[in-house]
Amino acid sequence: MKFGKTKTLLPLEIKNGAKYLIELLANITIPEIIMENVVDDCVDFGKVLSGQRKTVYVRLINEKEIDCEWTLSIKSDITGDKKKEPCKFELLPTSGVIASGNKQIVSITFSPAYEKEYNHKFTININ
């Protein structure tokens, strides 16, 4: 079925009785989050001094007719350096429920330990 408002007629016959047509209405949709302050699915922190912290805020928006439950799953993106090091990015909160038509602010903090290019992927799972 296509997304959006749909309707169908359901014939209902009562044995030895009247016939009715019941109209069934539905709005078919899926949860979806729109992210503000994000360009091409990227958050650019610009220049950040080693040992310093920088926080960027991203607004999650639910424009759908249903509540949207989300959780964060973290995966490192390999940048040529195969050493495992602690994640230099922190997102808060890491999950939530955004009611229909509402917004939620997520803070992303970056604190580099030394000079190099950092790149991490954060996946948001939507239920």
Residue pairs with C-beta under 8 A, 6 or more apart in sequence:
1 28
2 28
3 28
3 29
3 30
4 27
4 28
4 29
5 25
5 26
5 27
5 28
6 25
6 26
6 27
6 28
7 23
7 24
7 25
7 26
8 23
8 24
9 21
9 22
9 23
9 24
10 21
10 22
10 23
10 24
11 19
11 20
11 21
11 22
12 19
12 20
12 21
12 22
13 19
13 20
14 20
27 65
29 64
29 65
29 66
30 64
31 62
31 64
31 66
31 67
31 68
31 69
31 126
31 127
32 62
32 63
32 64
32 68
32 126
33 60
33 61
33 62
33 68
33 70
33 98
33 124
33 126
34 60
34 61
34 62
34 63
35 58
35 59
35 60
35 61
36 58
36 59
36 60
36 61
37 43
37 56
37 57
37 58
37 59
38 58
43 56
43 58
43 108
45 54
45 56
45 110
46 54
48 54
48 110
48 111
48 112
49 112
50 112
50 113
50 114
50 115
51 111
51 112
51 113
52 111
52 112
53 109
53 110
53 111
54 109
54 110
54 111
55 107
55 108
55 109
55 110
56 107
56 108
56 110
57 105
57 106
57 107
57 108
58 105
58 106
58 107
58 108
59 103
59 104
59 105
59 106
60 70
60 96
60 98
60 103
60 104
60 105
60 106
61 98
61 102
61 103
62 68
62 98
62 99
62 100
62 101
62 102
62 103
63 101
64 100
65 100
66 100
67 97
67 98
67 99
67 100
68 97
68 98
68 100
68 126
68 127
69 95
69 96
69 97
69 126
69 127
70 95
70 96
70 97
70 98
70 124
70 125
70 126
70 127
71 94
71 95
71 124
71 125
71 127
72 91
72 94
72 95
72 122
72 123
72 124
72 125
73 122
73 123
73 124
73 125
74 87
74 120
74 122
74 123
75 120
75 121
75 122
75 123
76 84
76 87
76 120
76 121
77 119
77 120
77 121
79 117
79 118
79 119
81 116
85 113
87 120
88 110
88 111
88 112
88 113
88 118
88 120
89 108
89 109
89 110
89 118
89 120
89 122
90 108
90 109
90 111
91 106
91 107
91 108
91 109
91 122
92 106
92 107
92 109
93 104
93 106
96 104
98 104
110 118
112 118
